[in-house]
């Protein structure tokens, strides 16, 4: 699995970082998403997919 985030689309809602802080964070200056782990371990894949589906702006891709 490869996780990416489009900061041009991100609205800084922070749902991903709240749901999965081991994979996502937010930039201090503007709250936009930061991917901490682009290739998360298998045990986090379902949670990452859920975070991507629940992203209000659709900025996260997990595939």
Predicted model as a PDB file, atoms N, CA, C, CB and O in Angstrom, pLDDT in the B-factor column:
MODEL        1                                                                  
ATOM      1  N   UNK A   1       0.835  -1.181   0.000  1.00 95.00           N  
ATOM      2  CA  UNK A   1       0.000   0.000   0.000  1.00 95.00           C  
ATOM      3  C   UNK A   1       0.874   1.237   0.000  1.00 95.00           C  
ATOM      4  CB  UNK A   1      -0.947   0.002   1.204  1.00 95.00           C  
ATOM      5  O   UNK A   1       1.875   1.316   0.712  1.00 95.00           O  
ATOM      6  N   UNK A   2       0.476   2.192  -0.809  1.00 97.00           N  
ATOM      7  CA  UNK A   2       1.151   3.484  -0.886  1.00 97.00           C  
ATOM      8  C   UNK A   2       0.137   4.562  -0.498  1.00 97.00           C  
ATOM      9  CB  UNK A   2       1.741   3.743  -2.326  1.00 97.00           C  
ATOM     10  O   UNK A   2      -0.955   4.619  -1.064  1.00 97.00           O  
ATOM     11  N   UNK A   3       0.491   5.409   0.457  1.00 98.00           N  
ATOM     12  CA  UNK A   3      -0.389   6.470   0.930  1.00 98.00           C  
ATOM     13  C   UNK A   3       0.154   7.809   0.438  1.00 98.00           C  
ATOM     14  CB  UNK A   3      -0.509   6.452   2.486  1.00 98.00           C  
ATOM     15  O   UNK A   3       1.335   8.114   0.603  1.00 98.00           O  
ATOM     16  N   UNK A   4      -0.722   8.596  -0.165  1.00 98.00           N  
ATOM     17  CA  UNK A   4      -0.349   9.944  -0.587  1.00 98.00           C  
ATOM     18  C   UNK A   4      -1.435  10.913  -0.138  1.00 98.00           C  
ATOM     19  CB  UNK A   4      -0.140  10.017  -2.132  1.00 98.00           C  
ATOM     20  O   UNK A   4      -2.567  10.517   0.138  1.00 98.00           O  
ATOM     21  N   UNK A   5      -1.071  12.179  -0.071  1.00 98.00           N  
ATOM     22  CA  UNK A   5      -2.024  13.221   0.284  1.00 98.00           C  
ATOM     23  C   UNK A   5      -1.753  14.447  -0.571  1.00 98.00           C  
ATOM     24  CB  UNK A   5      -1.939  13.569   1.793  1.00 98.00           C  
ATOM     25  O   UNK A   5      -0.605  14.852  -0.751  1.00 98.00           O  
ATOM     26  N   UNK A   6      -2.803  15.021  -1.085  1.00 98.00           N  
ATOM     27  CA  UNK A   6      -2.719  16.211  -1.927  1.00 98.00           C  
ATOM     28  C   UNK A   6      -2.983  17.440  -1.059  1.00 98.00           C  
ATOM     29  CB  UNK A   6      -3.733  16.135  -3.117  1.00 98.00           C  
ATOM     30  O   UNK A   6      -4.130  17.718  -0.709  1.00 98.00           O  
ATOM     31  N   UNK A   7      -1.933  18.170  -0.715  1.00 97.00           N  
ATOM     32  CA  UNK A   7      -2.094  19.345   0.150  1.00 97.00           C  
ATOM     33  C   UNK A   7      -2.808  20.482  -0.577  1.00 97.00           C  
ATOM     34  CB  UNK A   7      -0.728  19.827   0.652  1.00 97.00           C  
ATOM     35  O   UNK A   7      -3.284  21.419   0.062  1.00 97.00           O  
ATOM     36  N   UNK A   8      -2.887  20.410  -1.888  1.00 97.00           N  
ATOM     37  CA  UNK A   8      -3.645  21.402  -2.634  1.00 97.00           C  
ATOM     38  C   UNK A   8      -5.145  21.206  -2.504  1.00 97.00           C  
ATOM     39  CB  UNK A   8      -3.255  21.361  -4.082  1.00 97.00           C  
ATOM     40  O   UNK A   8      -5.921  22.118  -2.789  1.00 97.00           O  
ATOM     41  N   UNK A   9      -5.553  20.025  -2.077  1.00 97.00           N  
ATOM     42  CA  UNK A   9      -6.968  19.688  -1.910  1.00 97.00           C  
ATOM     43  C   UNK A   9      -7.351  19.669  -0.426  1.00 97.00           C  
ATOM     44  CB  UNK A   9      -7.275  18.321  -2.557  1.00 97.00           C  
ATOM     45  O   UNK A   9      -8.503  19.933  -0.081  1.00 97.00           O  
ATOM     46  N   UNK A  10      -6.415  19.366   0.430  1.00 98.00           N  
ATOM     47  CA  UNK A  10      -6.658  19.243   1.868  1.00 98.00           C  
ATOM     48  C   UNK A  10      -7.257  20.543   2.438  1.00 98.00           C  
ATOM     49  CB  UNK A  10      -5.344  18.891   2.603  1.00 98.00           C  
ATOM     50  O   UNK A  10      -6.824  21.645   2.102  1.00 98.00           O  
ATOM     51  N   UNK A  11      -8.258  20.378   3.304  1.00 98.00           N  
ATOM     52  CA  UNK A  11      -8.875  21.532   3.957  1.00 98.00           C  
ATOM     53  C   UNK A  11      -8.476  21.642   5.434  1.00 98.00           C  
ATOM     54  CB  UNK A  11     -10.391  21.445   3.837  1.00 98.00           C  
ATOM     55  O   UNK A  11      -8.953  22.529   6.141  1.00 98.00           O  
ATOM     56  N   UNK A  12      -7.607  20.745   5.894  1.00 97.00           N  
ATOM     57  CA  UNK A  12      -7.101  20.820   7.266  1.00 97.00           C  
ATOM     58  C   UNK A  12      -8.096  20.393   8.331  1.00 97.00           C  
ATOM     59  CB  UNK A  12      -6.663  22.203   7.552  1.00 97.00           C  
ATOM     60  O   UNK A  12      -7.999  20.836   9.475  1.00 97.00           O  
ATOM     61  N   UNK A  13      -9.048  19.543   7.980  1.00 97.00           N  
ATOM     62  CA  UNK A  13     -10.038  19.084   8.963  1.00 97.00           C  
ATOM     63  C   UNK A  13      -9.394  18.245  10.062  1.00 97.00           C  
ATOM     64  CB  UNK A  13     -11.134  18.275   8.270  1.00 97.00           C  
ATOM     65  O   UNK A  13      -9.868  18.249  11.199  1.00 97.00           O  
ATOM     66  N   UNK A  14      -8.329  17.533   9.739  1.00 96.00           N  
ATOM     67  CA  UNK A  14      -7.579  16.786  10.742  1.00 96.00           C  
ATOM     68  C   UNK A  14      -8.153  15.441  11.131  1.00 96.00           C  
ATOM     69  CB  UNK A  14      -7.460  17.596  11.940  1.00 96.00           C  
ATOM     70  O   UNK A  14      -7.656  14.814  12.067  1.00 96.00           O  
ATOM     71  N   UNK A  15      -9.178  14.979  10.448  1.00 96.00           N  
ATOM     72  CA  UNK A  15      -9.776  13.691  10.788  1.00 96.00           C  
ATOM     73  C   UNK A  15      -8.780  12.551  10.644  1.00 96.00           C  
ATOM     74  CB  UNK A  15     -10.989  13.428   9.914  1.00 96.00           C  
ATOM     75  O   UNK A  15      -8.784  11.615  11.443  1.00 96.00           O  
ATOM     76  N   UNK A  16      -7.929  12.626   9.633  1.00 97.00           N  
ATOM     77  CA  UNK A  16      -6.932  11.572   9.419  1.00 97.00           C  
ATOM     78  C   UNK A  16      -5.939  11.502  10.574  1.00 97.00           C  
ATOM     79  CB  UNK A  16      -6.184  11.806   8.103  1.00 97.00           C  
ATOM     80  O   UNK A  16      -5.621  10.418  11.063  1.00 97.00           O  
ATOM     81  N   UNK A  17      -5.455  12.657  11.005  1.00 97.00           N  
ATOM     82  CA  UNK A  17      -4.473  12.703  12.096  1.00 97.00           C  
ATOM     83  C   UNK A  17      -5.092  12.258  13.423  1.00 97.00           C  
ATOM     84  CB  UNK A  17      -3.899  14.123  12.237  1.00 97.00           C  
ATOM     85  O   UNK A  17      -4.428  11.622  14.242  1.00 97.00           O  
ATOM     86  N   UNK A  18      -6.352  12.591  13.627  1.00 96.00           N  
ATOM     87  CA  UNK A  18      -7.029  12.154  14.845  1.00 96.00           C  
ATOM     88  C   UNK A  18      -7.269  10.656  14.830  1.00 96.00           C  
ATOM     89  CB  UNK A  18      -8.352  12.892  15.016  1.00 96.00           C  
ATOM     90  O   UNK A  18      -7.132   9.990  15.857  1.00 96.00           O  
ATOM     91  N   UNK A  19      -7.625  10.127  13.674  1.00 94.00           N  
ATOM     92  CA  UNK A  19      -7.959   8.709  13.542  1.00 94.00           C  
ATOM     93  C   UNK A  19      -6.712   7.828  13.534  1.00 94.00           C  
ATOM     94  CB  UNK A  19      -8.762   8.478  12.270  1.00 94.00           C  
ATOM     95  O   UNK A  19      -6.727   6.722  14.074  1.00 94.00           O  
ATOM     96  N   UNK A  20      -5.632   8.319  12.922  1.00 97.00           N  
ATOM     97  CA  UNK A  20      -4.460   7.473  12.702  1.00 97.00           C  
ATOM     98  C   UNK A  20      -3.165   8.291  12.834  1.00 97.00           C  
ATOM     99  CB  UNK A  20      -4.534   6.807  11.308  1.00 97.00           C  
ATOM    100  O   UNK A  20      -2.493   8.541  11.833  1.00 97.00           O  
ATOM    101  N   UNK A  21      -2.812   8.706  14.048  1.00 97.00           N  
ATOM    102  CA  UNK A  21      -1.647   9.575  14.241  1.00 97.00           C  
ATOM    103  C   UNK A  21      -0.304   8.918  13.905  1.00 97.00           C  
ATOM    104  CB  UNK A  21      -1.615  10.044  15.658  1.00 97.00           C  
ATOM    105  O   UNK A  21       0.700   9.611  13.745  1.00 97.00           O  
ATOM    106  N   UNK A  22      -0.283   7.600  13.798  1.00 97.00           N  
ATOM    107  CA  UNK A  22       0.962   6.940  13.421  1.00 97.00           C  
ATOM    108  C   UNK A  22       1.228   7.026  11.924  1.00 97.00           C  
ATOM    109  CB  UNK A  22       0.931   5.491  13.853  1.00 97.00           C  
ATOM    110  O   UNK A  22       2.331   6.719  11.472  1.00 97.00           O  
ATOM    111  N   UNK A  23       0.226   7.440  11.151  1.00 98.00           N  
ATOM    112  CA  UNK A  23       0.378   7.554   9.700  1.00 98.00           C  
ATOM    113  C   UNK A  23       0.254   9.001   9.238  1.00 98.00           C  
ATOM    114  CB  UNK A  23      -0.661   6.691   8.988  1.00 98.00           C  
ATOM    115  O   UNK A  23       0.928   9.409   8.292  1.00 98.00           O  
ATOM    116  N   UNK A  24      -0.613   9.789   9.907  1.00 98.00           N  
ATOM    117  CA  UNK A  24      -0.880  11.161   9.468  1.00 98.00           C  
ATOM    118  C   UNK A  24      -0.610  12.174  10.569  1.00 98.00           C  
ATOM    119  CB  UNK A  24      -2.316  11.289   8.996  1.00 98.00           C  
ATOM    120  O   UNK A  24      -0.738  11.875  11.756  1.00 98.00           O  
ATOM    121  N   UNK A  25      -0.237  13.371  10.158  1.00 98.00           N  
ATOM    122  CA  UNK A  25      -0.090  14.506  11.060  1.00 98.00           C  
ATOM    123  C   UNK A  25      -0.573  15.730  10.301  1.00 98.00           C  
ATOM    124  CB  UNK A  25       1.399  14.678  11.558  1.00 98.00           C  
ATOM    125  O   UNK A  25      -1.007  15.632   9.154  1.00 98.00           O  
ATOM    126  N   UNK A  26      -0.493  16.888  10.954  1.00 98.00           N  
ATOM    127  CA  UNK A  26      -0.852  18.141  10.318  1.00 98.00           C  
ATOM    128  C   UNK A  26       0.281  19.132  10.486  1.00 98.00           C  
ATOM    129  CB  UNK A  26      -2.160  18.701  10.900  1.00 98.00           C  
ATOM    130  O   UNK A  26       0.958  19.154  11.514  1.00 98.00           O  
ATOM    131  N   UNK A  27       0.482  19.960   9.456  1.00 97.00           N  
ATOM    132  CA  UNK A  27       1.511  20.996   9.539  1.00 97.00           C  
ATOM    133  C   UNK A  27       1.081  22.054  10.547  1.00 97.00           C  
ATOM    134  CB  UNK A  27       1.771  21.637   8.147  1.00 97.00           C  
ATOM    135  O   UNK A  27      -0.086  22.440  10.600  1.00 97.00           O  
ATOM    136  N   UNK A  28       2.029  22.512  11.336  1.00 96.00           N  
ATOM    137  CA  UNK A  28       1.739  23.520  12.357  1.00 96.00           C  
ATOM    138  C   UNK A  28       1.267  24.834  11.754  1.00 96.00           C  
ATOM    139  CB  UNK A  28       2.966  23.765  13.209  1.00 96.00           C  
ATOM    140  O   UNK A  28       0.370  25.480  12.295  1.00 96.00           O  
ATOM    141  N   UNK A  29       1.861  25.231  10.641  1.00 97.00           N  
ATOM    142  CA  UNK A  29       1.575  26.560  10.093  1.00 97.00           C  
ATOM    143  C   UNK A  29       0.196  26.690   9.451  1.00 97.00           C  
ATOM    144  CB  UNK A  29       2.615  26.912   9.082  1.00 97.00           C  
ATOM    145  O   UNK A  29      -0.377  27.779   9.456  1.00 97.00           O  
ATOM    146  N   UNK A  30      -0.346  25.613   8.902  1.00 97.00           N  
ATOM    147  CA  UNK A  30      -1.633  25.748   8.214  1.00 97.00           C  
ATOM    148  C   UNK A  30      -2.585  24.570   8.429  1.00 97.00           C  
ATOM    149  CB  UNK A  30      -1.393  25.919   6.748  1.00 97.00           C  
ATOM    150  O   UNK A  30      -3.704  24.591   7.916  1.00 97.00           O  
ATOM    151  N   UNK A  31      -2.172  23.558   9.168  1.00 97.00           N  
ATOM    152  CA  UNK A  31      -3.048  22.436   9.483  1.00 97.00           C  
ATOM    153  C   UNK A  31      -3.231  21.416   8.378  1.00 97.00           C  
ATOM    154  CB  UNK A  31      -4.355  22.947   9.858  1.00 97.00           C  
ATOM    155  O   UNK A  31      -4.026  20.487   8.519  1.00 97.00           O  
ATOM    156  N   UNK A  32      -2.508  21.574   7.283  1.00 98.00           N  
ATOM    157  CA  UNK A  32      -2.658  20.632   6.181  1.00 98.00           C  
ATOM    158  C   UNK A  32      -1.992  19.300   6.506  1.00 98.00           C  
ATOM    159  CB  UNK A  32      -2.069  21.216   4.899  1.00 98.00           C  
ATOM    160  O   UNK A  32      -1.069  19.225   7.316  1.00 98.00           O  
ATOM    161  N   UNK A  33      -2.481  18.263   5.858  1.00 98.00           N  
ATOM    162  CA  UNK A  33      -2.045  16.892   6.119  1.00 98.00           C  
ATOM    163  C   UNK A  33      -0.572  16.673   5.792  1.00 98.00           C  
ATOM    164  CB  UNK A  33      -2.888  15.924   5.324  1.00 98.00           C  
ATOM    165  O   UNK A  33      -0.036  17.237   4.838  1.00 98.00           O  
ATOM    166  N   UNK A  34       0.062  15.842   6.606  1.00 98.00           N  
ATOM    167  CA  UNK A  34       1.417  15.354   6.374  1.00 98.00           C  
ATOM    168  C   UNK A  34       1.344  13.832   6.511  1.00 98.00           C  
ATOM    169  CB  UNK A  34       2.471  15.998   7.391  1.00 98.00           C  
ATOM    170  O   UNK A  34       0.833  13.321   7.507  1.00 98.00           O  
ATOM    171  N   UNK A  35       1.848  13.118   5.524  1.00 98.00           N  
ATOM    172  CA  UNK A  35       1.897  11.662   5.598  1.00 98.00           C  
ATOM    173  C   UNK A  35       3.202  11.270   6.287  1.00 98.00           C  
ATOM    174  CB  UNK A  35       1.786  11.009   4.171  1.00 98.00           C  
ATOM    175  O   UNK A  35       4.285  11.540   5.769  1.00 98.00           O  
ATOM    176  N   UNK A  36       3.100  10.641   7.441  1.00 98.00           N  
ATOM    177  CA  UNK A  36       4.275  10.225   8.202  1.00 98.00           C  
ATOM    178  C   UNK A  36       4.811   8.877   7.752  1.00 98.00           C  
ATOM    179  CB  UNK A  36       3.945  10.173   9.671  1.00 98.00           C  
ATOM    180  O   UNK A  36       6.009   8.612   7.853  1.00 98.00           O  
ATOM    181  N   UNK A  37       3.925   8.028   7.257  1.00 98.00           N  
ATOM    182  CA  UNK A  37       4.311   6.682   6.836  1.00 98.00           C  
ATOM    183  C   UNK A  37       3.622   6.370   5.515  1.00 98.00           C  
ATOM    184  CB  UNK A  37       3.944   5.620   7.921  1.00 98.00           C  
ATOM    185  O   UNK A  37       2.442   6.020   5.495  1.00 98.00           O  
ATOM    186  N   UNK A  38       4.352   6.494   4.418  1.00 98.00           N  
ATOM    187  CA  UNK A  38       3.789   6.278   3.081  1.00 98.00           C  
ATOM    188  C   UNK A  38       3.501   4.807   2.792  1.00 98.00           C  
ATOM    189  CB  UNK A  38       4.734   6.820   2.031  1.00 98.00           C  
ATOM    190  O   UNK A  38       2.710   4.491   1.903  1.00 98.00           O  
ATOM    191  N   UNK A  39       4.130   3.923   3.529  1.00 98.00           N  
ATOM    192  CA  UNK A  39       3.905   2.483   3.349  1.00 98.00           C  
ATOM    193  C   UNK A  39       3.625   1.847   4.717  1.00 98.00           C  
ATOM    194  CB  UNK A  39       5.142   1.801   2.658  1.00 98.00           C  
ATOM    195  O   UNK A  39       4.486   1.168   5.278  1.00 98.00           O  
ATOM    196  N   UNK A  40       2.428   2.069   5.242  1.00 97.00           N  
ATOM    197  CA  UNK A  40       2.108   1.547   6.578  1.00 97.00           C  
ATOM    198  C   UNK A  40       2.083   0.027   6.605  1.00 97.00           C  
ATOM    199  CB  UNK A  40       0.765   2.086   7.047  1.00 97.00           C  
ATOM    200  O   UNK A  40       1.874  -0.614   5.575  1.00 97.00           O  
ATOM    201  N   UNK A  41       2.294  -0.547   7.777  1.00 97.00           N  
ATOM    202  CA  UNK A  41       2.287  -2.009   7.911  1.00 97.00           C  
ATOM    203  C   UNK A  41       0.895  -2.579   7.633  1.00 97.00           C  
ATOM    204  CB  UNK A  41       2.754  -2.420   9.321  1.00 97.00           C  
ATOM    205  O   UNK A  41      -0.107  -1.870   7.725  1.00 97.00           O  
ATOM    206  N   UNK A  42       0.847  -3.847   7.297  1.00 97.00           N  
ATOM    207  CA  UNK A  42      -0.427  -4.488   6.941  1.00 97.00           C  
ATOM    208  C   UNK A  42      -1.538  -4.310   7.977  1.00 97.00           C  
ATOM    209  CB  UNK A  42      -0.200  -5.947   6.725  1.00 97.00           C  
ATOM    210  O   UNK A  42      -2.706  -4.176   7.612  1.00 97.00           O  
ATOM    211  N   UNK A  43      -1.192  -4.308   9.240  1.00 97.00           N  
ATOM    212  CA  UNK A  43      -2.227  -4.203  10.273  1.00 97.00           C  
ATOM    213  C   UNK A  43      -2.922  -2.837  10.305  1.00 97.00           C  
ATOM    214  CB  UNK A  43      -1.619  -4.483  11.625  1.00 97.00           C  
ATOM    215  O   UNK A  43      -3.967  -2.695  10.940  1.00 97.00           O  
ATOM    216  N   UNK A  44      -2.353  -1.830   9.626  1.00 97.00           N  
ATOM    217  CA  UNK A  44      -2.971  -0.503   9.586  1.00 97.00           C  
ATOM    218  C   UNK A  44      -3.697  -0.229   8.274  1.00 97.00           C  
ATOM    219  CB  UNK A  44      -1.921   0.557   9.811  1.00 97.00           C  
ATOM    220  O   UNK A  44      -4.329   0.818   8.132  1.00 97.00           O  
ATOM    221  N   UNK A  45      -3.623  -1.127   7.334  1.00 96.00           N  
ATOM    222  CA  UNK A  45      -4.177  -0.860   5.997  1.00 96.00           C  
ATOM    223  C   UNK A  45      -5.672  -0.579   6.003  1.00 96.00           C  
ATOM    224  CB  UNK A  45      -3.903  -2.027   5.092  1.00 96.00           C  
ATOM    225  O   UNK A  45      -6.120   0.343   5.322  1.00 96.00           O  
ATOM    226  N   UNK A  46      -6.442  -1.335   6.739  1.00 97.00           N  
ATOM    227  CA  UNK A  46      -7.883  -1.077   6.787  1.00 97.00           C  
ATOM    228  C   UNK A  46      -8.176   0.297   7.377  1.00 97.00           C  
ATOM    229  CB  UNK A  46      -8.593  -2.160   7.605  1.00 97.00           C  
ATOM    230  O   UNK A  46      -9.044   1.016   6.883  1.00 97.00           O  
ATOM    231  N   UNK A  47      -7.462   0.655   8.418  1.00 97.00           N  
ATOM    232  CA  UNK A  47      -7.661   1.956   9.052  1.00 97.00           C  
ATOM    233  C   UNK A  47      -7.255   3.095   8.114  1.00 97.00           C  
ATOM    234  CB  UNK A  47      -6.862   2.037  10.360  1.00 97.00           C  
ATOM    235  O   UNK A  47      -7.901   4.143   8.089  1.00 97.00           O  
ATOM    236  N   UNK A  48      -6.189   2.890   7.350  1.00 97.00           N  
ATOM    237  CA  UNK A  48      -5.762   3.905   6.387  1.00 97.00           C  
ATOM    238  C   UNK A  48      -6.813   4.072   5.295  1.00 97.00           C  
ATOM    239  CB  UNK A  48      -4.397   3.531   5.767  1.00 97.00           C  
ATOM    240  O   UNK A  48      -7.137   5.196   4.911  1.00 97.00           O  
ATOM    241  N   UNK A  49      -7.340   2.974   4.799  1.00 97.00           N  
ATOM    242  CA  UNK A  49      -8.400   3.053   3.781  1.00 97.00           C  
ATOM    243  C   UNK A  49      -9.620   3.790   4.336  1.00 97.00           C  
ATOM    244  CB  UNK A  49      -8.807   1.632   3.302  1.00 97.00           C  
ATOM    245  O   UNK A  49     -10.234   4.596   3.638  1.00 97.00           O  
ATOM    246  N   UNK A  50      -9.959   3.518   5.566  1.00 96.00           N  
ATOM    247  CA  UNK A  50     -11.085   4.196   6.201  1.00 96.00           C  
ATOM    248  C   UNK A  50     -10.812   5.694   6.340  1.00 96.00           C  
ATOM    249  CB  UNK A  50     -11.373   3.578   7.577  1.00 96.00           C  
ATOM    250  O   UNK A  50     -11.694   6.516   6.092  1.00 96.00           O  
ATOM    251  N   UNK A  51      -9.596   6.043   6.734  1.00 96.00           N  
ATOM    252  CA  UNK A  51      -9.229   7.463   6.838  1.00 96.00           C  
ATOM    253  C   UNK A  51      -9.348   8.149   5.484  1.00 96.00           C  
ATOM    254  CB  UNK A  51      -7.795   7.618   7.384  1.00 96.00           C  
ATOM    255  O   UNK A  51      -9.823   9.281   5.398  1.00 96.00           O  
ATOM    256  N   UNK A  52      -8.917   7.466   4.428  1.00 97.00           N  
ATOM    257  CA  UNK A  52      -9.013   8.040   3.082  1.00 97.00           C  
ATOM    258  C   UNK A  52     -10.476   8.228   2.681  1.00 97.00           C  
ATOM    259  CB  UNK A  52      -8.289   7.140   2.056  1.00 97.00           C  
ATOM    260  O   UNK A  52     -10.836   9.261   2.117  1.00 97.00           O  
ATOM    261  N   UNK A  53     -11.310   7.248   2.965  1.00 96.00           N  
ATOM    262  CA  UNK A  53     -12.737   7.348   2.626  1.00 96.00           C  
ATOM    263  C   UNK A  53     -13.438   8.448   3.411  1.00 96.00           C  
ATOM    264  CB  UNK A  53     -13.431   6.020   2.883  1.00 96.00           C  
ATOM    265  O   UNK A  53     -14.374   9.070   2.910  1.00 96.00           O  
ATOM    266  N   UNK A  54     -12.995   8.685   4.621  1.00 95.00           N  
ATOM    267  CA  UNK A  54     -13.628   9.691   5.482  1.00 95.00           C  
ATOM    268  C   UNK A  54     -13.027  11.076   5.370  1.00 95.00           C  
ATOM    269  CB  UNK A  54     -13.553   9.252   6.897  1.00 95.00           C  
ATOM    270  O   UNK A  54     -13.493  12.004   6.031  1.00 95.00           O  
ATOM    271  N   UNK A  55     -12.011  11.235   4.557  1.00 97.00           N  
ATOM    272  CA  UNK A  55     -11.411  12.559   4.357  1.00 97.00           C  
ATOM    273  C   UNK A  55     -12.445  13.467   3.687  1.00 97.00           C  
ATOM    274  CB  UNK A  55     -10.100  12.466   3.492  1.00 97.00           C  
ATOM    275  O   UNK A  55     -12.906  13.158   2.588  1.00 97.00           O  
ATOM    276  N   UNK A  56     -12.816  14.576   4.322  1.00 96.00           N  
ATOM    277  CA  UNK A  56     -13.878  15.417   3.766  1.00 96.00           C  
ATOM    278  C   UNK A  56     -13.537  16.059   2.424  1.00 96.00           C  
ATOM    279  CB  UNK A  56     -14.215  16.490   4.740  1.00 96.00           C  
ATOM    280  O   UNK A  56     -14.436  16.411   1.660  1.00 96.00           O  
ATOM    281  N   UNK A  57     -12.264  16.210   2.135  1.00 97.00           N  
ATOM    282  CA  UNK A  57     -11.889  16.840   0.864  1.00 97.00           C  
ATOM    283  C   UNK A  57     -11.406  15.830  -0.175  1.00 97.00           C  
ATOM    284  CB  UNK A  57     -10.807  17.876   1.101  1.00 97.00           C  
ATOM    285  O   UNK A  57     -11.191  16.184  -1.334  1.00 97.00           O  
ATOM    286  N   UNK A  58     -11.235  14.566   0.242  1.00 97.00           N  
ATOM    287  CA  UNK A  58     -10.739  13.552  -0.692  1.00 97.00           C  
ATOM    288  C   UNK A  58      -9.262  13.701  -0.986  1.00 97.00           C  
ATOM    289  CB  UNK A  58     -11.511  13.612  -1.979  1.00 97.00           C  
ATOM    290  O   UNK A  58      -8.800  13.266  -2.041  1.00 97.00           O  
ATOM    291  N   UNK A  59      -8.518  14.299  -0.087  1.00 98.00           N  
ATOM    292  CA  UNK A  59      -7.098  14.559  -0.318  1.00 98.00           C  
ATOM    293  C   UNK A  59      -6.213  13.329  -0.161  1.00 98.00           C  
ATOM    294  CB  UNK A  59      -6.629  15.620   0.617  1.00 98.00           C  
ATOM    295  O   UNK A  59      -5.088  13.312  -0.660  1.00 98.00           O  
ATOM    296  N   UNK A  60      -6.700  12.309   0.519  1.00 98.00           N  
ATOM    297  CA  UNK A  60      -5.880  11.126   0.810  1.00 98.00           C  
ATOM    298  C   UNK A  60      -6.173  10.011  -0.185  1.00 98.00           C  
ATOM    299  CB  UNK A  60      -6.131  10.632   2.247  1.00 98.00           C  
ATOM    300  O   UNK A  60      -7.327   9.706  -0.488  1.00 98.00           O  
ATOM    301  N   UNK A  61      -5.108   9.419  -0.678  1.00 97.00           N  
ATOM    302  CA  UNK A  61      -5.206   8.262  -1.558  1.00 97.00           C  
ATOM    303  C   UNK A  61      -4.438   7.116  -0.929  1.00 97.00           C  
ATOM    304  CB  UNK A  61      -4.666   8.581  -2.981  1.00 97.00           C  
ATOM    305  O   UNK A  61      -3.297   7.287  -0.498  1.00 97.00           O  
ATOM    306  N   UNK A  62      -5.061   5.951  -0.876  1.00 96.00           N  
ATOM    307  CA  UNK A  62      -4.422   4.769  -0.312  1.00 96.00           C  
ATOM    308  C   UNK A  62      -4.689   3.602  -1.245  1.00 96.00           C  
ATOM    309  CB  UNK A  62      -4.941   4.468   1.132  1.00 96.00           C  
ATOM    310  O   UNK A  62      -5.821   3.138  -1.377  1.00 96.00           O  
ATOM    311  N   UNK A  63      -3.635   3.140  -1.884  1.00 91.00           N  
ATOM    312  CA  UNK A  63      -3.837   2.045  -2.819  1.00 91.00           C  
ATOM    313  C   UNK A  63      -2.630   1.190  -2.986  1.00 91.00           C  
ATOM    314  CB  UNK A  63      -4.246   2.563  -4.130  1.00 91.00           C  
ATOM    315  O   UNK A  63      -2.659   0.225  -3.749  1.00 91.00           O  
TER     316      UNK A  63                                                      
ENDMDL                                                                          
END                                                                             
